Amino acid sequence: MTVTFTPKRIRCFFQIGKEDFFDLQSYFMEEKIDFVVTWLDSNDPLWKADYAKYRNIKVEEDKARFRDWDFFKYWFRSIEKYASWVNKVFLVTNGKFPDWINPNHPKLVLVKHSDYMPLDILPVFNSRTIELYMHKIPGLSEHFVYFNDDCYLNVPVTPEYYFRDGLPCDDNTEMLSNRPQYHPLNPFNIRIIEYCDVALINYHFKRKTVVKESPKRWFGKHLGIKGIIKNMFLYQQGRFEYFVRRHNEQPFLKSIFEEAWEKEPKMLSKSCTRFRADVSLNPYFFRYWQFATNKFYPVSFKSGRFYILKKTHLERIKAAFNNTQIKSLCLNDSPVMAEEEYDEVHAFVENEFKKKFPDKSSFEI
């Protein structure tokens, strides 16, 4: 990233107060980078009533999808501690915000679903629908990073970790296969959605054309020798395969959402359902679109970790908290975690959070 020191910026540098030191990096950034995070209060009685009305079942029957871990305040503590340069934080909810949130924080923007989504689809209980419309959030910058509320920063990160040369940093490593999986508690997982995402990308783009436009992105050293050899095979095959999944925060260009919606309104609209459907698109579709338009900065991403919250993973989670090579953690709930494990798992993980982020952030009252 190149910084131009204009007279205005130089004057600002000498006039700035000590309390503003951590905003310097944000001021000198070429582009503003926003964070978007979605959250739900699954204990809200009004939300529960709406869920039961439209779903015709009680939310307790879908417990793993909406189980409350009460860790969200640690998300804000991690952001303030490790990414204080962020321009704005857009907190997206159904209209019920955390009781502890500081609504007057200068970097916080509170967003309701009704602020940016079609009213005829509300109330919505499908996170994919909420995510597919993110580009409609009023005031959102072109460069933004999307977080689920279970993704936490683990060490300091810089703006260049997410964007370089105005492009989102990402790893376009592909897999030769994406074998279907089935579990009775979580039937087809995310695999079937990835089939939908990559199928639409192959409909709109020819892999050989994309690679010819920017061969360094598809045969670069970030892929490693095995990745380069694999891409030689895929080049002859002529179609995209399944990109290695990053279940962590994801940098996006807002214009990519707009472009994809313009080119593929039918399937995107069909995917925006009130409740989840097996056959639909999700935000990975926009990540794939960034790859297919060569609007990404190629990197090798090995610094994020994903863990299912369950008893057998606790020691690995603890080790990850203390590993400075791991930049972010996703601690994901799942139906495969037995309900009787909840109390023990919750207490263990909360203790690790308290040790790592003991102090309130300025986002908390």
LUMPAKOL-648738 format. One record per residue (C-alpha): residue in one letter; x, y, z; residue number from 1. Coordinates in steps of 0.5 Angstrom, whole numbers, plus 500, padded with zeros to 3 digits. Example, Ala and Ser with C-alpha at 12.3 -4.5 7.8 and 13.67 -1.06 7.14 Angstrom:
<atoms>
+-----+-----+-----+-----+-----+
: res :   X :   Y :   Z :   n :
+-----+-----+-----+-----+-----+
:   A : 525 : 491 : 516 :   1 :
:   S : 527 : 498 : 514 :   2 :
+-----+-----+-----+-----+-----+
</atoms>
This chain:
<atoms>
+-----+-----+-----+-----+-----+
: res :   X :   Y :   Z :   n :
+-----+-----+-----+-----+-----+
:   M : 500 : 500 : 500 :   1 :
:   T : 503 : 507 : 498 :   2 :
:   V : 501 : 513 : 502 :   3 :
:   T : 501 : 520 : 499 :   4 :
:   F : 503 : 525 : 505 :   5 :
:   T : 499 : 531 : 503 :   6 :
:   P : 500 : 538 : 506 :   7 :
:   K : 493 : 536 : 510 :   8 :
:   R : 496 : 530 : 512 :   9 :
:   I : 503 : 532 : 515 :  10 :
:   R : 499 : 538 : 519 :  11 :
:   C : 494 : 532 : 522 :  12 :
:   F : 500 : 528 : 524 :  13 :
:   F : 503 : 534 : 528 :  14 :
:   Q : 497 : 536 : 531 :  15 :
:   I : 494 : 529 : 533 :  16 :
:   G : 493 : 528 : 540 :  17 :
:   K : 496 : 521 : 544 :  18 :
:   E : 489 : 519 : 545 :  19 :
:   D : 488 : 519 : 537 :  20 :
:   F : 494 : 515 : 536 :  21 :
:   F : 491 : 508 : 534 :  22 :
:   D : 487 : 512 : 529 :  23 :
:   L : 493 : 514 : 525 :  24 :
:   Q : 493 : 508 : 521 :  25 :
:   S : 486 : 508 : 519 :  26 :
:   Y : 487 : 516 : 517 :  27 :
:   F : 493 : 514 : 512 :  28 :
:   M : 489 : 508 : 509 :  29 :
:   E : 488 : 509 : 502 :  30 :
:   E : 481 : 506 : 502 :  31 :
:   K : 476 : 505 : 508 :  32 :
:   I : 475 : 498 : 511 :  33 :
:   D : 469 : 497 : 514 :  34 :
:   F : 467 : 490 : 518 :  35 :
:   V : 460 : 487 : 518 :  36 :
:   V : 458 : 482 : 523 :  37 :
:   T : 451 : 479 : 524 :  38 :
:   W : 448 : 477 : 531 :  39 :
:   L : 442 : 474 : 534 :  40 :
:   D : 439 : 474 : 541 :  41 :
:   S : 436 : 468 : 541 :  42 :
:   N : 433 : 469 : 548 :  43 :
:   D : 429 : 474 : 545 :  44 :
:   P : 421 : 472 : 547 :  45 :
:   L : 419 : 476 : 541 :  46 :
:   W : 424 : 473 : 536 :  47 :
:   K : 422 : 466 : 539 :  48 :
:   A : 414 : 468 : 538 :  49 :
:   D : 416 : 470 : 531 :  50 :
:   Y : 420 : 463 : 529 :  51 :
:   A : 414 : 459 : 532 :  52 :
:   K : 409 : 462 : 528 :  53 :
:   Y : 413 : 462 : 521 :  54 :
:   R : 416 : 455 : 522 :  55 :
:   N : 411 : 452 : 526 :  56 :
:   I : 416 : 449 : 531 :  57 :
:   K : 419 : 452 : 537 :  58 :
:   V : 426 : 454 : 537 :  59 :
:   E : 428 : 449 : 542 :  60 :
:   E : 427 : 444 : 536 :  61 :
:   D : 432 : 448 : 532 :  62 :
:   K : 437 : 449 : 538 :  63 :
:   A : 444 : 448 : 535 :  64 :
:   R : 442 : 453 : 530 :  65 :
:   F : 441 : 458 : 535 :  66 :
:   R : 444 : 456 : 541 :  67 :
:   D : 446 : 462 : 545 :  68 :
:   W : 454 : 462 : 548 :  69 :
:   D : 454 : 469 : 550 :  70 :
:   F : 461 : 470 : 547 :  71 :
:   F : 459 : 476 : 543 :  72 :
:   K : 462 : 481 : 547 :  73 :
:   Y : 469 : 478 : 546 :  74 :
:   W : 468 : 479 : 539 :  75 :
:   F : 468 : 487 : 540 :  76 :
:   R : 474 : 486 : 545 :  77 :
:   S : 478 : 483 : 540 :  78 :
:   I : 477 : 488 : 534 :  79 :
:   E : 478 : 494 : 539 :  80 :
:   K : 485 : 490 : 541 :  81 :
:   Y : 487 : 487 : 535 :  82 :
:   A : 484 : 492 : 529 :  83 :
:   S : 483 : 499 : 532 :  84 :
:   W : 484 : 502 : 525 :  85 :
:   V : 477 : 499 : 522 :  86 :
:   N : 473 : 505 : 519 :  87 :
:   K : 466 : 503 : 522 :  88 :
:   V : 463 : 497 : 525 :  89 :
:   F : 456 : 495 : 522 :  90 :
:   L : 452 : 491 : 527 :  91 :
:   V : 447 : 487 : 523 :  92 :
:   T : 441 : 484 : 527 :  93 :
:   N : 433 : 483 : 527 :  94 :
:   G : 432 : 490 : 531 :  95 :
:   K : 434 : 487 : 538 :  96 :
:   F : 441 : 489 : 540 :  97 :
:   P : 445 : 487 : 546 :  98 :
:   D : 443 : 490 : 552 :  99 :
:   W : 451 : 492 : 553 : 100 :
:   I : 452 : 495 : 547 : 101 :
:   N : 454 : 502 : 547 : 102 :
:   P : 450 : 505 : 541 : 103 :
:   N : 454 : 512 : 541 : 104 :
:   H : 461 : 509 : 540 : 105 :
:   P : 463 : 513 : 534 : 106 :
:   K : 465 : 507 : 530 : 107 :
:   L : 459 : 503 : 531 : 108 :
:   V : 453 : 503 : 526 : 109 :
:   L : 447 : 499 : 528 : 110 :
:   V : 443 : 496 : 522 : 111 :
:   K : 436 : 492 : 522 : 112 :
:   H : 434 : 487 : 517 : 113 :
:   S : 429 : 492 : 515 : 114 :
:   D : 434 : 498 : 514 : 115 :
:   Y : 437 : 494 : 507 : 116 :
:   M : 433 : 488 : 506 : 117 :
:   P : 426 : 487 : 502 : 118 :
:   L : 420 : 488 : 507 : 119 :
:   D : 416 : 482 : 504 : 120 :
:   I : 421 : 477 : 506 : 121 :
:   L : 421 : 479 : 513 : 122 :
:   P : 422 : 477 : 519 : 123 :
:   V : 428 : 472 : 516 : 124 :
:   F : 431 : 467 : 520 : 125 :
:   N : 436 : 465 : 514 : 126 :
:   S : 443 : 467 : 515 : 127 :
:   R : 444 : 466 : 508 : 128 :
:   T : 439 : 471 : 506 : 129 :
:   I : 441 : 476 : 511 : 130 :
:   E : 448 : 475 : 508 : 131 :
:   L : 447 : 475 : 500 : 132 :
:   Y : 444 : 482 : 501 : 133 :
:   M : 450 : 485 : 505 : 134 :
:   H : 451 : 490 : 499 : 135 :
:   K : 445 : 494 : 501 : 136 :
:   I : 447 : 496 : 508 : 137 :
:   P : 447 : 504 : 507 : 138 :
:   G : 453 : 507 : 508 : 139 :
:   L : 458 : 501 : 507 : 140 :
:   S : 464 : 502 : 504 : 141 :
:   E : 467 : 498 : 498 : 142 :
:   H : 472 : 495 : 502 : 143 :
:   F : 469 : 491 : 508 : 144 :
:   V : 470 : 484 : 512 : 145 :
:   Y : 465 : 480 : 514 : 146 :
:   F : 465 : 476 : 520 : 147 :
:   N : 460 : 471 : 523 : 148 :
:   D : 459 : 473 : 531 : 149 :
:   D : 463 : 466 : 532 : 150 :
:   C : 469 : 469 : 529 : 151 :
:   Y : 474 : 472 : 533 : 152 :
:   L : 481 : 476 : 532 : 153 :
:   N : 487 : 472 : 536 : 154 :
:   V : 493 : 477 : 534 : 155 :
:   P : 494 : 484 : 532 : 156 :
:   V : 492 : 484 : 524 : 157 :
:   T : 494 : 490 : 519 : 158 :
:   P : 489 : 493 : 514 : 159 :
:   E : 494 : 489 : 509 : 160 :
:   Y : 492 : 483 : 512 : 161 :
:   Y : 485 : 484 : 508 : 162 :
:   F : 487 : 488 : 502 : 163 :
:   R : 493 : 490 : 498 : 164 :
:   D : 493 : 494 : 492 : 165 :
:   G : 485 : 495 : 493 : 166 :
:   L : 484 : 488 : 492 : 167 :
:   P : 481 : 483 : 498 : 168 :
:   C : 487 : 478 : 500 : 169 :
:   D : 485 : 471 : 499 : 170 :
:   D : 487 : 464 : 497 : 171 :
:   N : 484 : 461 : 491 : 172 :
:   T : 487 : 454 : 492 : 173 :
:   E : 482 : 449 : 489 : 174 :
:   M : 480 : 441 : 491 : 175 :
:   L : 480 : 436 : 486 : 176 :
:   S : 473 : 433 : 489 : 177 :
:   N : 468 : 435 : 494 : 178 :
:   R : 465 : 429 : 497 : 179 :
:   P : 458 : 429 : 499 : 180 :
:   Q : 457 : 428 : 507 : 181 :
:   Y : 451 : 426 : 511 : 182 :
:   H : 450 : 426 : 518 : 183 :
:   P : 443 : 425 : 521 : 184 :
:   L : 443 : 431 : 525 : 185 :
:   N : 446 : 436 : 520 : 186 :
:   P : 444 : 432 : 513 : 187 :
:   F : 448 : 435 : 508 : 188 :
:   N : 452 : 440 : 511 : 189 :
:   I : 455 : 446 : 507 : 190 :
:   R : 457 : 441 : 501 : 191 :
:   I : 451 : 442 : 497 : 192 :
:   I : 451 : 449 : 498 : 193 :
:   E : 458 : 449 : 495 : 194 :
:   Y : 456 : 445 : 489 : 195 :
:   C : 451 : 451 : 487 : 196 :
:   D : 456 : 456 : 488 : 197 :
:   V : 461 : 453 : 484 : 198 :
:   A : 456 : 451 : 479 : 199 :
:   L : 454 : 458 : 478 : 200 :
:   I : 461 : 460 : 477 : 201 :
:   N : 462 : 455 : 471 : 202 :
:   Y : 456 : 458 : 468 : 203 :
:   H : 458 : 465 : 468 : 204 :
:   F : 466 : 464 : 467 : 205 :
:   K : 470 : 460 : 463 : 206 :
:   R : 476 : 458 : 467 : 207 :
:   K : 481 : 458 : 461 : 208 :
:   T : 479 : 465 : 460 : 209 :
:   V : 480 : 467 : 467 : 210 :
:   V : 487 : 464 : 468 : 211 :
:   K : 489 : 467 : 461 : 212 :
:   E : 487 : 474 : 464 : 213 :
:   S : 492 : 473 : 470 : 214 :
:   P : 496 : 467 : 470 : 215 :
:   K : 500 : 469 : 476 : 216 :
:   R : 494 : 469 : 480 : 217 :
:   W : 493 : 461 : 478 : 218 :
:   F : 500 : 459 : 478 : 219 :
:   G : 503 : 463 : 483 : 220 :
:   K : 508 : 461 : 489 : 221 :
:   H : 502 : 462 : 494 : 222 :
:   L : 499 : 455 : 491 : 223 :
:   G : 506 : 451 : 492 : 224 :
:   I : 508 : 446 : 488 : 225 :
:   K : 503 : 441 : 489 : 226 :
:   G : 498 : 447 : 487 : 227 :
:   I : 501 : 449 : 481 : 228 :
:   I : 501 : 442 : 478 : 229 :
:   K : 494 : 441 : 480 : 230 :
:   N : 492 : 447 : 477 : 231 :
:   M : 496 : 445 : 470 : 232 :
:   F : 491 : 439 : 470 : 233 :
:   L : 485 : 444 : 472 : 234 :
:   Y : 487 : 448 : 466 : 235 :
:   Q : 486 : 443 : 461 : 236 :
:   Q : 480 : 440 : 464 : 237 :
:   G : 477 : 447 : 463 : 238 :
:   R : 472 : 448 : 469 : 239 :
:   F : 473 : 451 : 476 : 240 :
:   E : 473 : 446 : 482 : 241 :
:   Y : 471 : 447 : 489 : 242 :
:   F : 476 : 452 : 493 : 243 :
:   V : 478 : 451 : 500 : 244 :
:   R : 473 : 453 : 505 : 245 :
:   R : 475 : 459 : 509 : 246 :
:   H : 470 : 459 : 515 : 247 :
:   N : 473 : 465 : 518 : 248 :
:   E : 472 : 472 : 516 : 249 :
:   Q : 472 : 474 : 509 : 250 :
:   P : 474 : 480 : 505 : 251 :
:   F : 469 : 483 : 500 : 252 :
:   L : 469 : 488 : 495 : 253 :
:   K : 462 : 491 : 495 : 254 :
:   S : 462 : 492 : 487 : 255 :
:   I : 462 : 484 : 487 : 256 :
:   F : 456 : 483 : 490 : 257 :
:   E : 453 : 489 : 486 : 258 :
:   E : 456 : 485 : 479 : 259 :
:   A : 454 : 478 : 481 : 260 :
:   W : 446 : 481 : 483 : 261 :
:   E : 446 : 484 : 476 : 262 :
:   K : 449 : 478 : 472 : 263 :
:   E : 445 : 472 : 476 : 264 :
:   P : 439 : 475 : 480 : 265 :
:   K : 435 : 469 : 479 : 266 :
:   M : 438 : 464 : 483 : 267 :
:   L : 440 : 469 : 488 : 268 :
:   S : 433 : 471 : 489 : 269 :
:   K : 431 : 464 : 489 : 270 :
:   S : 436 : 463 : 495 : 271 :
:   C : 434 : 469 : 499 : 272 :
:   T : 428 : 465 : 503 : 273 :
:   R : 426 : 466 : 510 : 274 :
:   F : 428 : 459 : 512 : 275 :
:   R : 434 : 455 : 510 : 276 :
:   A : 434 : 451 : 504 : 277 :
:   D : 438 : 445 : 502 : 278 :
:   V : 439 : 448 : 495 : 279 :
:   S : 441 : 455 : 495 : 280 :
:   L : 447 : 460 : 494 : 281 :
:   N : 451 : 463 : 500 : 282 :
:   P : 456 : 468 : 501 : 283 :
:   Y : 462 : 464 : 498 : 284 :
:   F : 459 : 465 : 491 : 285 :
:   F : 461 : 472 : 492 : 286 :
:   R : 468 : 470 : 494 : 287 :
:   Y : 468 : 465 : 488 : 288 :
:   W : 466 : 471 : 483 : 289 :
:   Q : 472 : 475 : 486 : 290 :
:   F : 476 : 469 : 484 : 291 :
:   A : 473 : 469 : 477 : 292 :
:   T : 474 : 476 : 475 : 293 :
:   N : 481 : 476 : 478 : 294 :
:   K : 479 : 481 : 483 : 295 :
:   F : 483 : 479 : 489 : 296 :
:   Y : 490 : 479 : 491 : 297 :
:   P : 493 : 472 : 492 : 298 :
:   V : 496 : 470 : 498 : 299 :
:   S : 497 : 463 : 502 : 300 :
:   F : 492 : 463 : 508 : 301 :
:   K : 494 : 458 : 513 : 302 :
:   S : 493 : 463 : 519 : 303 :
:   G : 486 : 462 : 521 : 304 :
:   R : 483 : 456 : 525 : 305 :
:   F : 476 : 453 : 525 : 306 :
:   Y : 473 : 449 : 531 : 307 :
:   I : 467 : 446 : 532 : 308 :
:   L : 465 : 447 : 540 : 309 :
:   K : 465 : 440 : 543 : 310 :
:   K : 468 : 437 : 549 : 311 :
:   T : 474 : 433 : 545 : 312 :
:   H : 476 : 440 : 542 : 313 :
:   L : 477 : 444 : 548 : 314 :
:   E : 485 : 443 : 549 : 315 :
:   R : 486 : 444 : 541 : 316 :
:   I : 482 : 451 : 542 : 317 :
:   K : 486 : 453 : 548 : 318 :
:   A : 492 : 452 : 545 : 319 :
:   A : 490 : 456 : 539 : 320 :
:   F : 488 : 462 : 544 : 321 :
:   N : 495 : 462 : 546 : 322 :
:   N : 498 : 461 : 539 : 323 :
:   T : 501 : 467 : 536 : 324 :
:   Q : 501 : 464 : 529 : 325 :
:   I : 493 : 464 : 529 : 326 :
:   K : 490 : 470 : 527 : 327 :
:   S : 483 : 469 : 527 : 328 :
:   L : 479 : 463 : 530 : 329 :
:   C : 472 : 461 : 529 : 330 :
:   L : 468 : 457 : 534 : 331 :
:   N : 462 : 454 : 531 : 332 :
:   D : 456 : 451 : 534 : 333 :
:   S : 454 : 445 : 531 : 334 :
:   P : 448 : 439 : 532 : 335 :
:   V : 454 : 434 : 533 : 336 :
:   M : 455 : 437 : 540 : 337 :
:   A : 451 : 434 : 545 : 338 :
:   E : 446 : 438 : 549 : 339 :
:   E : 449 : 435 : 555 : 340 :
:   E : 456 : 438 : 553 : 341 :
:   Y : 454 : 445 : 553 : 342 :
:   D : 455 : 447 : 560 : 343 :
:   E : 462 : 444 : 561 : 344 :
:   V : 464 : 447 : 554 : 345 :
:   H : 461 : 454 : 555 : 346 :
:   A : 465 : 454 : 562 : 347 :
:   F : 471 : 452 : 559 : 348 :
:   V : 471 : 457 : 553 : 349 :
:   E : 469 : 463 : 557 : 350 :
:   N : 475 : 462 : 562 : 351 :
:   E : 479 : 462 : 556 : 352 :
:   F : 476 : 468 : 553 : 353 :
:   K : 476 : 472 : 560 : 354 :
:   K : 484 : 470 : 560 : 355 :
:   K : 485 : 473 : 553 : 356 :
:   F : 480 : 479 : 554 : 357 :
:   P : 479 : 481 : 561 : 358 :
:   D : 477 : 488 : 560 : 359 :
:   K : 471 : 491 : 557 : 360 :
:   S : 472 : 495 : 550 : 361 :
:   S : 469 : 502 : 549 : 362 :
:   F : 464 : 498 : 545 : 363 :
:   E : 461 : 496 : 551 : 364 :
:   I : 457 : 500 : 556 : 365 :
+-----+-----+-----+-----+-----+
</atoms>
